Amino acid sequence: MPMAVRVGMLRVRAGLGIASGRRYNGAMSISAAYEAFVMAMERVERRLKEATAALDEATVPYAVVGGNAVAAWVATIDPAATRTTKDVDLLVRRADLDRITEALTRLGYRRENLRDLVIFLDPQEPSRRSGVHLVWAGEKVRPSYLLPTPNVDEVAREMGAFLVLDLPALVRMKLTSLRDIDRVHIADLLGVGLIDDRVRAALPDELRTRLAEIERSFDAD
């Protein structure tokens, strides 16, 4: 599935100086910077497709989550309304880590174990910011979270060649985390009308309250 880039949503940090026409680090022109941006998005898409294909081939259950999952769902309604993301987040079972490691290392990815996270670094772009991040299914990401993450069987494949977290489960996961980016992603789903009565009915009361707060902010804008 091609990733749609909504140029109007591209926010450039003031420190880059691109908006004013200055050169980035005194070396990169506006056109070169934009080309680098497009190439970075293409690399994200490549990582997404090759990592999920490797897990499919190894029959490892997974679900694409995070910004790529939101973009996949939003694109079913309005591809131009999708938002870019720099990494790949995969919901997997902790018990499958060895099989996942075997499948991804065959592609040249290198596993890094951080304190609360396992990342697979792309050999073509070995940065923690742009790797494949694993999220453990059925576990709380943080002890303070209301709910654990969904299970890997809550998936839909019709969005593309890979398995994406089912919409009600994705909304539940976003409302549980409730970081700034999660609020933005919920607003994106609201903006194209994907959060309907079926999705609302599947939410626990606490998460329905959080959704209502985001909706009020969304309506106010």
Residue frames relative to the residue before (quaternion, step in Angstrom):
aa qw qx qy qz dx dy dz
M 1.0000 0.0000 0.0000 0.0000 0.00 0.00 0.00
P 0.3711 -0.7337 0.5093 0.2543 3.62 -0.64 0.98
M 0.3996 -0.6957 0.5425 0.2490 3.52 -1.08 0.70
A 0.2884 -0.7460 0.5724 0.1807 3.58 -0.77 1.01
V 0.2129 -0.7717 0.5887 0.1122 3.55 -0.94 0.89
R 0.1904 -0.7774 0.5895 0.1088 3.55 -0.58 1.10
V 0.3048 -0.8017 0.4845 0.1724 3.55 -0.06 1.33
G 0.6365 0.5596 -0.3331 0.4132 3.56 1.02 -0.74
M 0.6730 0.4826 -0.2918 0.4785 3.58 1.21 -0.45
L 0.4905 0.6742 -0.4375 0.3369 3.59 1.25 -0.18
R 0.0966 -0.7916 0.6026 0.0284 3.54 -0.63 1.14
V 0.1786 -0.7918 0.5788 0.0785 3.56 -0.68 1.06
R 0.4669 -0.6753 0.4921 0.2895 3.56 -0.84 0.96
A 0.5854 -0.6171 0.3952 0.3468 3.53 -0.97 0.90
G 0.6431 0.5661 -0.3270 0.3988 3.58 0.99 -0.76
L 0.6040 0.5772 -0.3699 0.4064 3.61 1.15 -0.39
G 0.3242 -0.7890 0.4727 0.2210 3.56 1.14 -0.53
I 0.4161 0.7253 -0.4717 0.2800 3.63 1.20 0.13
A 0.6421 0.5560 -0.3376 0.4057 3.57 0.91 -0.90
S 0.7208 0.4338 -0.2506 0.4791 3.60 1.04 -0.65
G 0.5720 -0.6182 0.3708 0.3913 3.58 1.28 0.00
R 0.4890 0.6461 -0.4530 0.3719 3.61 1.21 0.03
R 0.5316 -0.6274 0.4628 0.3310 3.55 -1.24 0.33
Y 0.4674 -0.6692 0.5068 0.2772 3.53 -1.05 0.85
N 0.8379 -0.0392 -0.0328 0.5435 3.59 -0.71 1.15
G 0.6083 -0.5936 0.3445 0.3987 3.55 1.17 0.57
A 0.7309 0.4392 -0.2340 0.4670 3.61 1.22 0.10
M 0.7650 0.3788 -0.1973 0.4820 3.61 1.02 -0.72
S 0.3436 -0.7411 0.5429 0.1948 3.57 -0.76 1.04
I 0.6861 -0.4613 0.3485 0.4417 3.57 -1.28 0.20
S 0.6842 0.4849 -0.3000 0.4547 3.60 0.82 -0.93
A 0.6525 0.5013 -0.3180 0.4711 3.58 1.00 -0.76
A 0.6341 0.5268 -0.3283 0.4610 3.58 1.03 -0.78
Y 0.6610 0.4932 -0.3147 0.4699 3.57 0.96 -0.81
E 0.6319 0.5240 -0.3323 0.4645 3.58 0.99 -0.78
A 0.6365 0.5173 -0.3235 0.4718 3.59 1.04 -0.77
F 0.6206 0.5428 -0.3281 0.4611 3.56 1.07 -0.77
V 0.6689 0.4941 -0.2986 0.4683 3.59 0.87 -0.96
M 0.6569 0.5066 -0.3129 0.4625 3.58 0.95 -0.83
A 0.6170 0.5372 -0.3465 0.4590 3.59 1.06 -0.70
M 0.6569 0.5022 -0.3091 0.4698 3.59 0.99 -0.81
E 0.6256 0.5282 -0.3331 0.4677 3.57 1.08 -0.69
R 0.6380 0.5177 -0.3298 0.4649 3.59 1.06 -0.71
V 0.6088 0.5366 -0.3517 0.4666 3.60 1.05 -0.69
E 0.6591 0.5067 -0.3066 0.4636 3.57 0.93 -0.91
R 0.6398 0.5206 -0.3304 0.4588 3.58 0.97 -0.82
R 0.6582 0.5085 -0.3166 0.4561 3.59 0.88 -0.93
L 0.6395 0.5391 -0.3216 0.4437 3.55 0.96 -0.90
K 0.7169 0.4631 -0.2612 0.4509 3.55 0.79 -1.02
E 0.7139 0.4517 -0.2876 0.4513 3.59 0.84 -0.89
A 0.6372 0.5185 -0.3394 0.4583 3.62 1.04 -0.67
T 0.6902 0.4610 -0.2928 0.4747 3.59 0.88 -0.88
A 0.6152 0.5350 -0.3513 0.4603 3.60 1.06 -0.66
A 0.6425 0.5204 -0.3222 0.4610 3.58 1.02 -0.79
L 0.6750 0.4724 -0.3037 0.4785 3.61 0.96 -0.79
D 0.6015 0.5414 -0.3568 0.4667 3.59 1.07 -0.67
E 0.6683 0.5047 -0.3007 0.4563 3.57 0.89 -0.95
A 0.7137 0.4257 -0.2446 0.4996 3.58 1.07 -0.74
T 0.3749 -0.7543 0.4477 0.3001 3.60 1.37 0.04
V 0.3395 0.7099 -0.5269 0.3211 3.56 0.96 0.95
P 0.3965 -0.7161 0.5112 0.2620 3.64 -0.67 0.98
Y 0.1312 0.7755 -0.6066 0.1158 3.57 -1.03 0.82
A 0.0906 -0.7500 0.6420 0.1309 3.54 -1.36 0.01
V 0.4149 -0.6654 0.5578 0.2721 3.56 -1.00 0.83
V 0.0301 -0.7895 0.6128 -0.0173 3.57 -0.87 1.00
G 0.6612 0.5355 -0.3524 0.3897 3.58 -1.25 -0.30
G 0.8320 -0.2489 0.1689 0.4661 3.53 -1.27 -0.49
N 0.6311 0.5328 -0.3456 0.4454 3.60 1.04 -0.64
A 0.6385 0.5105 -0.3311 0.4712 3.58 1.04 -0.71
V 0.6382 0.5129 -0.3256 0.4729 3.58 0.97 -0.83
A 0.6584 0.5111 -0.3092 0.4579 3.59 0.92 -0.91
A 0.6401 0.5317 -0.3297 0.4460 3.59 0.99 -0.82
W 0.6764 0.4748 -0.2897 0.4828 3.58 0.96 -0.84
V 0.6578 0.5082 -0.3207 0.4542 3.60 0.85 -0.92
A 0.6442 0.5488 -0.3190 0.4266 3.59 1.00 -0.82
T 0.5773 0.5782 -0.3918 0.4229 3.62 1.14 -0.39
I 0.7196 0.3838 -0.2318 0.5303 3.58 1.23 -0.43
D 0.7996 -0.0891 0.1219 0.5812 3.57 0.83 -1.03
P 0.2903 -0.7940 0.5065 0.1696 3.61 -0.08 1.23
A 0.6431 0.5412 -0.3305 0.4293 3.60 1.07 -0.65
A 0.6608 0.5158 -0.3055 0.4516 3.60 1.24 -0.30
T 0.4694 0.6908 -0.4432 0.3257 3.59 1.24 0.08
R 0.3036 -0.7385 0.5816 0.1557 3.52 -1.27 0.55
T 0.4589 -0.6981 0.4770 0.2731 3.58 -0.99 0.77
T 0.0913 -0.7670 0.6315 0.0673 3.55 -1.31 0.37
K 0.4328 -0.7509 0.4464 0.2225 3.58 -1.04 0.68
D 0.7764 0.2849 -0.1737 0.5347 3.61 1.17 -0.30
V 0.4001 -0.6740 0.5655 0.2568 3.54 -1.38 0.06
D 0.1009 -0.7920 0.6017 0.0234 3.57 -0.72 1.11
L 0.0545 -0.8053 0.5903 -0.0120 3.57 -0.77 1.09
L 0.3014 -0.7229 0.5981 0.1698 3.55 -0.91 1.00
V 0.0993 0.7989 -0.5791 0.1286 3.59 -0.63 1.15
R 0.5212 -0.6010 0.4899 0.3566 3.55 -1.29 0.20
R 0.5396 -0.6357 0.4445 0.3273 3.56 -0.95 0.88
A 0.6330 0.5618 -0.3300 0.4182 3.58 1.05 -0.76
D 0.6815 0.4898 -0.2829 0.4643 3.61 1.24 -0.41
L 0.3411 0.7877 -0.4760 0.1910 3.60 1.23 0.06
D 0.6529 0.5154 -0.3353 0.4423 3.62 0.87 -0.81
R 0.6666 0.4910 -0.2998 0.4740 3.59 0.97 -0.85
I 0.6266 0.5234 -0.3298 0.4741 3.58 1.05 -0.75
T 0.6420 0.5297 -0.3145 0.4564 3.55 0.96 -0.90
E 0.6563 0.5094 -0.3106 0.4618 3.57 0.91 -0.87
A 0.6804 0.5019 -0.2949 0.4453 3.59 0.91 -0.94
L 0.7400 0.4250 -0.2435 0.4610 3.60 0.86 -0.90
T 0.6263 0.5252 -0.3554 0.4535 3.59 1.06 -0.58
R 0.5555 0.5835 -0.3937 0.4427 3.59 1.16 -0.39
L 0.6719 0.4759 -0.2830 0.4919 3.58 1.19 -0.57
G 0.5948 -0.5764 0.3626 0.4273 3.57 1.28 -0.15
Y 0.4636 0.6745 -0.4545 0.3515 3.59 1.25 0.07
R 0.2562 -0.7644 0.5754 0.1374 3.55 -1.12 0.72
R 0.3601 -0.7559 0.5134 0.1881 3.54 -0.79 1.08
E 0.0558 -0.7622 0.6445 0.0234 3.54 -1.10 0.86
N 0.2100 -0.7697 0.5929 0.1092 3.55 -0.86 0.99
L 0.0985 -0.7753 0.6228 0.0361 3.54 -0.59 1.16
R 0.7518 -0.4095 0.2396 0.4579 3.58 -1.22 0.13
D 0.8231 0.1124 -0.0267 0.5560 3.58 0.80 -1.00
L 0.7413 0.3776 -0.1762 0.5261 3.56 1.23 0.18
V 0.1804 -0.7291 0.6465 0.1341 3.52 -1.24 0.64
I 0.0577 -0.7961 0.6021 -0.0211 3.56 -0.79 1.10
F 0.1901 -0.7352 0.6359 0.1377 3.53 -1.19 0.66
L 0.2740 -0.7978 0.5231 0.1216 3.54 -0.57 1.23
D 0.4536 -0.6833 0.5186 0.2418 3.52 -0.97 0.99
P 0.4494 -0.7042 0.4673 0.2894 3.65 -0.70 0.96
Q 0.6725 0.4882 -0.2978 0.4698 3.61 1.15 -0.51
E 0.7818 0.0894 -0.0509 0.6150 3.59 1.25 -0.34
P 0.0250 -0.8735 0.4861 -0.0009 3.60 0.55 1.16
S 0.3445 0.7192 -0.5203 0.3056 3.56 0.50 1.24
R 0.5154 -0.6458 0.4660 0.3165 3.57 -0.99 0.82
R 0.6249 0.5659 -0.3373 0.4188 3.56 1.12 -0.62
S 0.7959 0.2888 -0.1251 0.5172 3.55 1.10 -0.62
G 0.4264 0.7164 -0.4582 0.3081 3.58 1.11 0.55
V 0.5603 -0.5194 0.4905 0.4192 3.50 -1.35 -0.42
H 0.1480 -0.8171 0.5559 0.0382 3.57 -0.47 1.22
L 0.2710 -0.7633 0.5660 0.1537 3.57 -0.91 0.90
V 0.1195 -0.7507 0.6475 0.0529 3.54 -1.09 0.88
W 0.3822 -0.7604 0.4794 0.2142 3.60 -0.69 1.08
A 0.4067 -0.7265 0.5101 0.2158 3.55 -0.79 1.08
G 0.8408 0.2163 -0.1585 0.4703 3.55 -1.13 0.74
E 0.6564 0.4649 -0.3176 0.5020 3.59 1.23 0.38
K 0.4996 -0.6172 0.5008 0.3444 3.56 -1.19 0.46
V 0.4440 -0.6824 0.5127 0.2727 3.58 -0.86 0.96
R 0.7662 0.0569 -0.0256 0.6395 3.56 1.11 -0.78
P 0.5915 -0.6008 0.3930 0.3670 3.61 -0.98 0.70
S 0.6745 0.5192 -0.2931 0.4354 3.59 1.10 -0.67
Y 0.5094 0.6674 -0.4238 0.3399 3.61 1.20 -0.28
L 0.5614 -0.6254 0.4308 0.3288 3.57 -1.09 0.72
L 0.8248 0.1285 -0.0032 0.5506 3.56 0.90 -0.96
P 0.4989 -0.6017 0.5117 0.3568 3.57 -1.23 0.36
T 0.6331 -0.5043 0.4080 0.4223 3.56 -1.28 0.14
P 0.6206 -0.5477 0.3987 0.3948 3.60 -1.21 0.38
N 0.5324 -0.5851 0.4949 0.3596 3.54 -1.36 0.05
V 0.5977 -0.6088 0.3914 0.3448 3.56 -1.17 0.53
D 0.6049 0.5524 -0.3790 0.4305 3.61 1.19 -0.09
E 0.5766 0.5558 -0.3878 0.4563 3.61 1.27 -0.01
V 0.3577 0.7578 -0.4498 0.3089 3.56 0.59 1.19
A 0.1440 -0.7369 0.6498 0.1181 3.51 -1.40 0.27
R 0.2406 -0.7924 0.5438 0.1362 3.60 -0.90 0.86
E 0.5367 0.6862 -0.4058 0.2766 3.59 1.10 -0.37
M 0.5596 0.6115 -0.4012 0.3899 3.63 1.21 -0.20
G 0.7974 -0.1461 0.1243 0.5722 3.60 1.11 -0.40
A 0.7555 -0.3942 0.2765 0.4443 3.52 -1.24 -0.37
F 0.7161 0.4069 -0.2426 0.5126 3.58 1.26 -0.22
L 0.5523 -0.6129 0.4609 0.3270 3.54 -1.29 0.36
V 0.1172 -0.7889 0.6028 0.0208 3.57 -0.80 1.08
L 0.5660 -0.5925 0.4439 0.3626 3.56 -1.05 0.72
D 0.5464 -0.6223 0.4593 0.3215 3.55 -0.99 0.90
L 0.6336 -0.5974 0.3393 0.3558 3.57 -1.02 0.83
P 0.6739 0.4726 -0.3374 0.4568 3.69 0.72 -0.82
A 0.6596 0.4995 -0.3097 0.4685 3.60 1.00 -0.78
L 0.6334 0.5302 -0.3295 0.4573 3.59 1.04 -0.75
V 0.6517 0.4992 -0.3106 0.4791 3.58 0.96 -0.87
R 0.6331 0.5304 -0.3224 0.4624 3.58 0.99 -0.81
M 0.6648 0.5069 -0.2987 0.4603 3.56 0.95 -0.89
K 0.6638 0.5037 -0.3001 0.4643 3.58 0.96 -0.88
L 0.6897 0.4707 -0.2860 0.4700 3.59 0.93 -0.83
T 0.6001 0.5444 -0.3581 0.4641 3.58 1.19 -0.45
S 0.6892 0.4630 -0.2779 0.4831 3.59 0.93 -0.89
L 0.0182 0.8764 -0.4804 -0.0274 3.55 0.94 -1.04
R 0.2648 0.7125 -0.5865 0.2798 3.57 0.88 0.97
D 0.7106 -0.4230 0.3105 0.4687 3.59 -1.24 0.08
I 0.6758 0.4881 -0.3066 0.4594 3.60 0.89 -0.89
D 0.6161 0.5375 -0.3542 0.4539 3.61 1.09 -0.60
R 0.6238 0.5231 -0.3317 0.4766 3.59 1.05 -0.74
V 0.6386 0.5214 -0.3161 0.4695 3.56 1.01 -0.83
H 0.6686 0.4992 -0.3011 0.4616 3.58 0.93 -0.87
I 0.6225 0.5149 -0.3405 0.4810 3.59 1.03 -0.72
A 0.6382 0.5186 -0.3231 0.4684 3.59 0.99 -0.81
D 0.6213 0.5359 -0.3381 0.4610 3.60 1.05 -0.74
L 0.6723 0.4886 -0.2914 0.4737 3.58 0.95 -0.89
L 0.6293 0.5170 -0.3216 0.4830 3.58 1.08 -0.74
G 0.6552 0.5695 -0.3102 0.3874 3.54 0.94 -0.94
V 0.7469 0.3368 -0.2136 0.5321 3.60 1.11 -0.57
G 0.5730 -0.6601 0.3474 0.3396 3.58 1.26 0.32
L 0.4006 0.7492 -0.4573 0.2627 3.60 1.16 0.40
I 0.6668 0.4609 -0.3157 0.4933 3.61 1.12 -0.50
D 0.0313 0.8293 -0.5498 0.0955 3.54 0.01 1.38
D 0.7708 -0.3570 0.2449 0.4674 3.58 -1.31 -0.15
R 0.6130 0.5510 -0.3571 0.4395 3.61 1.06 -0.67
V 0.6674 0.4890 -0.2961 0.4772 3.56 0.95 -0.88
R 0.6523 0.5210 -0.3157 0.4509 3.59 0.93 -0.87
A 0.6662 0.5236 -0.3052 0.4345 3.57 0.93 -0.90
A 0.6627 0.5157 -0.3039 0.4499 3.58 1.15 -0.56
L 0.6032 0.5911 -0.3485 0.4066 3.60 1.26 -0.22
P 0.4799 -0.6120 0.5339 0.3319 3.60 -1.10 0.61
D 0.6858 -0.5128 0.3236 0.4026 3.58 -1.18 0.55
E 0.6555 0.5273 -0.3285 0.4294 3.60 0.91 -0.89
L 0.6909 0.4619 -0.2825 0.4790 3.58 0.97 -0.80
R 0.5936 0.5523 -0.3639 0.4585 3.58 1.11 -0.57
T 0.6210 0.5308 -0.3301 0.4729 3.56 1.11 -0.70
R 0.6455 0.5115 -0.3144 0.4721 3.58 0.98 -0.82
L 0.6341 0.5273 -0.3252 0.4627 3.57 1.00 -0.81
A 0.6468 0.5269 -0.3207 0.4485 3.58 0.94 -0.87
E 0.6363 0.5257 -0.3299 0.4582 3.60 1.02 -0.75
I 0.6564 0.4915 -0.3104 0.4808 3.58 0.98 -0.83
E 0.6317 0.5397 -0.3282 0.4494 3.58 1.01 -0.80
R 0.6396 0.5175 -0.3345 0.4596 3.58 0.98 -0.78
S 0.6559 0.4909 -0.3093 0.4828 3.58 0.99 -0.80
F 0.6378 0.5334 -0.3142 0.4582 3.56 1.03 -0.85
D 0.6727 0.4896 -0.2954 0.4696 3.61 0.92 -0.87
A 0.6360 0.5434 -0.3272 0.4396 3.55 1.07 -0.78
D 0.6504 0.5097 -0.3103 0.4700 3.57 1.11 -0.67
